[in-house]
């Protein structure tokens, strides 16, 4: 994913790969600022700024959720419908696959 020039594009693609959030289940750490920073190969401060911009633009949603392996609720991120459309456009422009991340809801649903 490092071939995508913009950090915002890398974050959107990563969230697209994670799929949609199950409203009744805790989320994985990959949806937190730290998890997204690691996936985008960036620092958490830069990712935090990008996430604020993407939330303000209506591309992603932010909510406090229980995170697997954490004793406290943390901010978790997911794409809005607008964000899903943007992710497809970014993937097409950069010729990147949007295959789900192993263990995400999309992958779990496909295995059933």
SULHUBEL-V775150 format. One record per backbone hydrogen bond with DSSP energy under -0.5 kcal/mol. NH is the residue of the N-H (numbers start at 1). CO is the residue of the C=O. If there is no record, write none. Layout:
nh=(NH	NH)
co=(CO	CO)
This chain:
nh=(4	10	11	12	13	14	15	16	17	18	19	19	23	25	27	31	32	35	36	37	38	39	40	41	42	47	48	49	50	51	52	53	54	55	56	57	58	59	60	61	63	65	67	68	70	74	76	77	78	80	84	85	86	87	88	89	90	91	92	93	94	95	95	96	101	104	105	108	109	110	111	112	112)
co=(1	6	7	8	9	10	11	12	13	14	15	16	21	22	66	28	29	29	32	33	34	35	36	38	37	43	44	45	46	47	48	49	50	51	52	53	55	54	54	78	76	74	72	27	67	65	63	31	61	59	80	81	82	83	84	85	86	87	88	89	90	91	92	91	17	101	18	104	105	106	107	108	109)
